Amino acid sequence: MNYLQLLGRETELFSDDIKNNEAFLSKEVAASRFLVIGGAGSIGQAVVKEIFKRNPKVLHVVDISENNMVELVREIRSTLGYIDGDFSTFAIDCGSLEFNALMNASDGYDYVLNLSALKHVRSEKDPFTLMRMVDVNILNTIKTIEQAQRAGAKKYFCVSTDKAANPVNMMGGSKRIMEMFLMRASLELPISTARFANVAFSDGSLLHGFNQRFAKRQPISAPRDVRRYFVTPQESGELCLTSCLLGDNRDIFFPKLSEELHLITFAEIAVKYLAELGYEAYECASEDEARNNAEALIAAKKWPCYFFDSDTTGEKDFEEFFTDNETLDLARFNSIGIVKNAAEFNSSHLDHFLKTIAQMKEQGVWDKSDFVTLFHEMIPNFGHKETGKYLDARM
């Protein structure tokens, strides 16, 4: 599948910036020891490949998904082969006792990259998954930063999201709060991060669902009014590695994307996707029509599609990578912008957040409203949009 063609682009975003910095990137990777947390997810796999192909001394990968980890190894062996250094994978949770033991047993890492995250807006629909989002996106980040520092790391990278800029959903809010904790931790260990767009066809995404629906000969459903920026899996790996190795302390990297050139709707991608596979997108008026006519339409080389207007929780009207009050460096790279941060944070607010979450856990029961109230306390301009509807409840 030609990702660039589907996204309406002809070239990779960061090719010039990677080329201009390749000598340093290759030399630094070859001389360093890496730990990648969440390395079997879509972004994590892309990052692992970028590191692997530059022949690191050590590349250890941690992820809770045993099956995805197996596929990562098979993918690397089938495309990149082998390296002289130590490449090892561990199917464990970074919040676990087993991960603590791994860190204690290791000889330390120069770079720790944390790609683990609950990244979907749908994760806020119930209070139980929402607590796990706080654990993964915030508390595990704090924990692994401390472990990286004890292990002698010279840099820690973790992934953020465009949704952290003026957040309107709990996922974006959790990443914005994570960024606040990063500012405090950056006084003890250099840290950089990245905010970027949707990764095309990443696991669990709507576009990944296109592949699943096509394989199962089922209708495709997508919002027609939501315009989003996308990057390819390779571009996501390049942006993360570039931020990790070239970013200054507290830098947030983001892709320079043009509203005129790069915004595209999910429905537009669906039409291009089906055309590349030899089918005409046939728009149906309802889910029932799409389901009931799927067999006959597909036999006629037409694919049933239901395109709808979005009414789900936490959807932004537009995407942004930075806010009006953030300082930017747009000159250093051709296709990468940088948010330059001072070490500004409110320690009492951060401590209040940790104390409140601990109290909620101790009580053993909590509501979504408890999180919404806490997030509003942490993010004064938090524009949470609640409709009671979520995209994963649709066809």
C-alpha positions as CSV (number, residue, x, y, z in Angstrom):
1,M,0.0,0.0,0.0
2,N,1.4,3.4,-1.1
3,Y,0.9,5.5,2.1
4,L,2.1,8.7,0.4
5,Q,-0.4,8.4,-2.5
6,L,-3.3,7.8,-0.1
7,L,-2.3,10.9,1.9
8,G,-2.0,13.0,-1.3
9,R,1.7,13.5,-1.0
10,E,4.6,12.6,-3.3
11,T,7.7,12.7,-0.9
12,E,8.5,11.7,2.6
13,L,8.3,14.7,5.0
14,F,11.7,14.4,6.7
15,S,13.9,13.1,4.0
16,D,16.0,16.2,3.7
17,D,16.4,16.7,7.4
18,I,17.4,13.0,7.9
19,K,19.9,13.3,5.0
20,N,21.5,16.5,6.4
21,N,22.0,14.8,9.8
22,E,22.6,11.2,8.9
23,A,26.3,11.2,9.7
24,F,25.7,12.2,13.3
25,L,22.6,10.0,13.7
26,S,24.5,6.9,12.4
27,K,27.6,7.6,14.5
28,E,25.6,8.2,17.7
29,V,23.4,5.2,17.3
30,A,26.4,2.9,16.6
31,A,28.1,4.0,19.7
32,S,25.1,3.8,22.0
33,R,22.9,1.5,24.1
34,F,19.1,1.9,23.6
35,L,16.0,0.8,25.5
36,V,12.7,1.2,23.7
37,I,9.6,0.9,25.8
38,G,6.4,0.1,24.0
39,G,8.5,-0.9,21.0
40,A,6.0,-3.3,19.5
41,G,3.3,-0.8,18.8
42,S,3.0,1.0,15.4
43,I,5.2,4.0,16.4
44,G,7.5,1.8,18.5
45,Q,8.2,-0.6,15.7
46,A,9.0,2.3,13.4
47,V,11.5,3.7,16.0
48,V,13.0,0.3,16.6
49,K,13.7,-0.1,12.8
50,E,15.3,3.4,12.6
51,I,17.7,2.4,15.4
52,F,18.3,-1.1,14.3
53,K,19.3,-0.2,10.7
54,R,22.1,2.1,12.2
55,N,23.7,-0.8,14.0
56,P,23.5,0.1,17.8
57,K,25.7,-1.5,20.4
58,V,22.6,-2.6,22.4
59,L,18.9,-2.4,21.4
60,H,16.5,-3.8,24.0
61,V,12.8,-3.6,23.3
62,V,10.0,-3.9,25.9
63,D,6.3,-4.3,25.2
64,I,3.4,-6.1,26.8
65,S,2.1,-7.5,23.5
66,E,3.9,-10.9,23.0
67,N,2.3,-11.3,19.5
68,N,3.3,-7.9,18.3
69,M,6.8,-8.5,19.6
70,V,7.1,-11.7,17.6
71,E,5.9,-9.9,14.5
72,L,8.4,-7.1,15.1
73,V,11.3,-9.6,15.2
74,R,10.1,-11.3,12.0
75,E,9.7,-8.0,10.2
76,I,13.2,-6.9,11.1
77,R,14.8,-10.3,10.2
78,S,12.9,-10.3,6.9
79,T,13.9,-6.7,5.9
80,L,17.0,-5.6,7.8
81,G,18.6,-8.9,8.9
82,Y,21.0,-8.9,11.8
83,I,23.4,-6.6,13.7
84,D,26.6,-7.2,15.6
85,G,25.2,-5.6,18.7
86,D,22.8,-7.1,21.4
87,F,19.2,-7.0,20.0
88,S,16.8,-8.5,22.6
89,T,13.1,-8.3,23.2
90,F,11.1,-8.6,26.5
91,A,7.4,-9.2,26.6
92,I,6.8,-7.4,29.9
93,D,5.0,-4.3,31.3
94,C,7.1,-1.3,32.1
95,G,5.1,-0.8,35.2
96,S,5.9,-4.3,36.5
97,L,8.2,-6.0,39.0
98,E,9.8,-7.8,36.0
99,F,10.7,-4.5,34.3
100,N,12.3,-3.3,37.6
101,A,14.4,-6.5,37.6
102,L,15.4,-5.9,34.0
103,M,16.6,-2.4,34.8
104,N,18.5,-3.7,37.8
105,A,20.1,-6.5,35.8
106,S,21.1,-4.3,32.8
107,D,24.4,-2.5,32.3
108,G,22.5,0.7,31.8
109,Y,21.3,2.6,28.7
110,D,22.5,5.7,27.0
111,Y,19.0,6.5,25.6
112,V,15.6,5.4,26.9
113,L,12.7,6.0,24.5
114,N,9.2,5.5,25.9
115,L,6.6,4.9,23.1
116,S,4.0,3.2,25.4
117,A,0.7,5.1,25.5
118,L,-3.0,4.7,25.6
119,K,-3.5,6.9,22.5
120,H,-7.2,6.6,21.6
121,V,-9.9,9.1,22.6
122,R,-12.2,6.1,23.1
123,S,-10.2,5.1,26.2
124,E,-12.0,7.8,28.2
125,K,-15.4,6.4,27.8
126,D,-15.3,4.4,31.1
127,P,-13.5,5.3,34.4
128,F,-11.6,2.1,34.6
129,T,-9.8,2.4,31.3
130,L,-9.3,6.1,32.1
131,M,-7.4,5.2,35.2
132,R,-5.2,2.9,33.1
133,M,-4.6,5.8,30.8
134,V,-3.3,7.9,33.7
135,D,-1.1,5.0,34.8
136,V,0.4,4.4,31.3
137,N,0.6,8.0,30.0
138,I,1.6,9.7,33.2
139,L,2.6,7.5,36.2
140,N,4.7,5.0,34.1
141,T,6.5,7.9,32.5
142,I,7.5,9.4,35.8
143,K,8.6,5.9,37.0
144,T,10.7,5.1,33.9
145,I,12.3,8.5,33.9
146,E,13.6,7.9,37.4
147,Q,14.8,4.4,36.4
148,A,16.5,5.8,33.3
149,Q,18.4,8.3,35.5
150,R,19.5,5.6,37.9
151,A,20.6,3.5,34.9
152,G,23.0,6.3,33.8
153,A,21.0,7.4,30.7
154,K,22.1,10.7,29.1
155,K,18.7,11.3,27.5
156,Y,15.1,10.3,27.9
157,F,12.5,10.6,25.1
158,C,8.8,10.0,25.3
159,V,6.1,10.5,22.8
160,S,3.4,13.1,23.2
161,T,0.6,14.1,20.8
162,D,-0.8,17.0,18.8
163,K,-3.9,16.5,21.0
164,A,-1.9,17.9,24.0
165,A,-2.0,21.4,22.4
166,N,-5.2,23.0,23.8
167,P,-6.6,19.6,24.6
168,V,-10.3,18.8,24.3
169,N,-10.3,15.1,25.3
170,M,-8.9,13.2,28.2
171,M,-6.2,11.5,26.2
172,G,-4.8,14.8,25.0
173,G,-5.2,16.1,28.6
174,S,-3.2,13.2,30.0
175,K,-0.4,13.9,27.6
176,R,-0.5,17.6,28.4
177,I,-0.2,16.7,32.1
178,M,2.6,14.3,31.2
179,E,4.5,17.2,29.6
180,M,4.2,19.2,32.8
181,F,5.9,16.3,34.7
182,L,8.5,16.2,32.0
183,M,9.4,19.8,32.7
184,R,10.1,19.0,36.4
185,A,12.0,15.8,35.6
186,S,14.1,17.7,33.0
187,L,16.0,19.4,35.9
188,E,17.6,16.0,36.7
189,L,17.8,14.3,33.2
190,P,17.7,15.8,29.7
191,I,14.3,15.0,28.1
192,S,12.8,15.6,24.7
193,T,9.5,14.7,23.1
194,A,7.4,14.9,20.0
195,R,3.9,15.9,19.1
196,F,2.8,14.6,15.7
197,A,-0.2,13.8,13.6
198,N,-2.1,10.6,13.2
199,V,0.1,7.7,12.0
200,A,-1.4,6.3,8.9
201,F,-2.7,2.7,9.4
202,S,-1.4,2.4,12.9
203,D,-2.8,-0.4,15.1
204,G,-6.3,0.3,16.2
205,S,-6.7,3.4,14.1
206,L,-9.6,4.0,11.8
207,L,-7.4,3.5,8.7
208,H,-6.1,0.2,10.2
209,G,-9.8,-0.7,10.4
210,F,-10.0,-0.2,6.6
211,N,-7.5,-3.1,6.2
212,Q,-9.6,-5.3,8.6
213,R,-12.9,-4.5,6.9
214,F,-11.4,-5.2,3.4
215,A,-9.9,-8.5,4.5
216,K,-13.3,-9.5,5.9
217,R,-15.3,-8.1,3.0
218,Q,-17.3,-5.8,5.2
219,P,-18.4,-2.2,4.6
220,I,-16.1,0.7,5.4
221,S,-17.4,3.5,7.6
222,A,-15.7,6.9,8.3
223,P,-16.5,10.5,9.2
224,R,-16.6,12.8,6.1
225,D,-16.3,16.1,8.0
226,V,-13.1,15.4,10.1
227,R,-9.9,16.7,8.4
228,R,-6.7,15.4,9.9
229,Y,-2.9,15.5,9.4
230,F,-1.2,12.1,8.8
231,V,2.4,10.9,8.8
232,T,3.6,7.6,7.6
233,P,4.9,4.9,10.0
234,Q,8.5,5.6,8.8
235,E,8.1,9.3,9.3
236,S,6.9,8.7,12.9
237,G,10.0,6.7,13.6
238,E,12.3,9.4,12.1
239,L,10.6,12.2,14.1
240,C,11.0,10.3,17.4
241,L,14.7,9.4,16.8
242,T,15.5,12.9,15.6
243,S,14.0,14.4,18.7
244,C,15.8,11.9,20.9
245,L,19.2,12.4,19.5
246,L,19.1,16.0,18.2
247,G,16.6,17.7,20.6
248,D,17.8,19.9,23.3
249,N,16.5,19.5,26.9
250,R,12.7,20.2,27.0
251,D,12.3,20.4,23.2
252,I,9.1,19.2,21.7
253,F,9.5,18.3,18.0
254,F,6.6,18.5,15.5
255,P,6.1,18.1,11.8
256,K,5.7,21.3,9.7
257,L,2.5,20.4,7.9
258,S,0.5,22.7,5.7
259,E,-3.2,23.1,6.1
260,E,-3.6,23.7,2.4
261,L,-1.4,20.7,1.3
262,H,-1.7,18.1,4.0
263,L,-5.2,18.1,5.7
264,I,-7.4,15.3,4.4
265,T,-10.6,13.6,5.5
266,F,-11.0,10.0,6.5
267,A,-13.7,9.6,3.7
268,E,-11.3,11.0,1.1
269,I,-8.6,8.4,2.2
270,A,-11.2,5.6,2.0
271,V,-12.0,6.5,-1.6
272,K,-8.3,6.5,-2.5
273,Y,-7.7,3.4,-0.6
274,L,-10.4,1.4,-2.4
275,A,-9.4,2.8,-5.8
276,E,-5.8,1.5,-5.2
277,L,-7.3,-1.9,-4.5
278,G,-9.4,-1.9,-7.6
279,Y,-12.8,-0.9,-6.2
280,E,-15.1,2.0,-6.5
281,A,-16.4,3.5,-3.3
282,Y,-20.2,3.2,-3.3
283,E,-21.7,5.6,-0.7
284,C,-24.7,4.3,1.2
285,A,-27.2,6.3,3.1
286,S,-27.1,4.2,6.3
287,E,-25.2,1.4,8.0
288,D,-28.1,-1.0,7.3
289,E,-27.9,-0.3,3.6
290,A,-24.1,-0.8,3.6
291,R,-24.4,-4.1,5.5
292,N,-27.4,-5.5,3.5
293,N,-25.9,-4.8,0.1
294,A,-22.3,-5.6,0.8
295,E,-22.1,-9.0,-1.0
296,A,-23.8,-7.8,-4.2
297,L,-21.8,-4.5,-4.4
298,I,-18.4,-6.1,-3.8
299,A,-19.2,-8.7,-6.5
300,A,-19.7,-5.7,-8.8
301,K,-16.3,-4.2,-7.8
302,K,-18.0,-1.5,-5.7
303,W,-17.3,-1.3,-2.0
304,P,-20.1,-0.2,0.3
305,C,-19.2,2.9,2.4
306,Y,-21.1,4.8,5.0
307,F,-19.7,8.3,5.5
308,F,-21.2,10.3,8.3
309,D,-20.9,13.7,10.1
310,S,-18.9,13.3,13.3
311,D,-20.6,13.7,16.7
312,T,-18.2,11.9,19.0
313,T,-16.6,12.9,22.2
314,G,-13.3,14.8,22.2
315,E,-13.1,15.6,18.5
316,K,-11.2,18.8,17.6
317,D,-12.5,21.0,14.8
318,F,-8.9,21.4,13.7
319,E,-5.4,20.0,14.6
320,E,-2.6,22.0,16.1
321,F,0.9,21.2,17.2
322,F,1.5,24.2,19.4
323,T,-0.3,27.0,21.2
324,D,-0.1,30.7,20.8
325,N,1.9,31.2,23.9
326,E,4.6,28.7,23.1
327,T,8.0,29.7,21.7
328,L,8.9,28.1,18.4
329,D,12.1,27.4,16.5
330,L,11.1,27.0,12.8
331,A,14.6,27.6,11.4
332,R,16.7,24.7,12.5
333,F,15.1,22.0,10.3
334,N,13.4,22.1,6.9
335,S,10.3,20.0,7.9
336,I,10.5,19.9,11.6
337,G,9.4,22.6,14.0
338,I,10.4,22.8,17.7
339,V,8.6,24.1,20.7
340,K,11.3,25.5,23.0
341,N,10.4,25.2,26.7
342,A,11.8,26.7,29.8
343,A,11.7,24.7,33.0
344,E,8.4,26.1,34.1
345,F,6.0,24.0,36.2
346,N,3.9,24.2,39.4
347,S,5.2,21.6,41.8
348,S,2.3,22.0,44.1
349,H,-0.1,21.2,41.3
350,L,1.9,18.2,40.2
351,D,2.0,16.9,43.8
352,H,-1.7,17.5,44.1
353,F,-2.3,15.5,41.0
354,L,-0.3,12.5,42.3
355,K,-2.0,12.7,45.7
356,T,-5.5,12.8,44.2
357,I,-4.9,9.8,42.0
358,A,-3.4,7.9,44.9
359,Q,-6.5,8.7,47.0
360,M,-8.8,7.6,44.2
361,K,-7.0,4.2,44.0
362,E,-7.1,3.8,47.7
363,Q,-10.8,4.3,47.8
364,G,-11.1,1.5,45.2
365,V,-13.9,3.3,43.2
366,W,-14.0,6.4,41.1
367,D,-16.1,8.2,38.5
368,K,-15.1,9.8,35.2
369,S,-16.3,13.1,36.7
370,D,-13.4,12.8,39.3
371,F,-10.9,12.8,36.5
372,V,-12.6,15.6,34.5
373,T,-12.5,17.8,37.7
374,L,-8.9,17.0,38.3
375,F,-7.9,17.6,34.7
376,H,-9.6,21.0,34.8
377,E,-7.6,21.9,37.9
378,M,-4.4,21.0,36.1
379,I,-5.2,22.5,32.8
380,P,-7.2,25.8,33.3
381,N,-8.2,26.1,29.6
382,F,-9.1,22.4,29.3
383,G,-11.9,22.4,26.7
384,H,-13.3,18.9,27.3
385,K,-16.1,18.0,24.8
386,E,-18.4,15.3,26.1
387,T,-21.1,14.0,23.8
388,G,-21.5,10.5,25.3
389,K,-20.7,9.0,21.8
390,Y,-17.5,7.4,20.7
391,L,-16.2,6.4,17.3
392,D,-15.6,2.7,18.3
393,A,-19.4,2.3,18.9
394,R,-20.0,2.8,15.1
395,M,-19.8,0.2,12.4
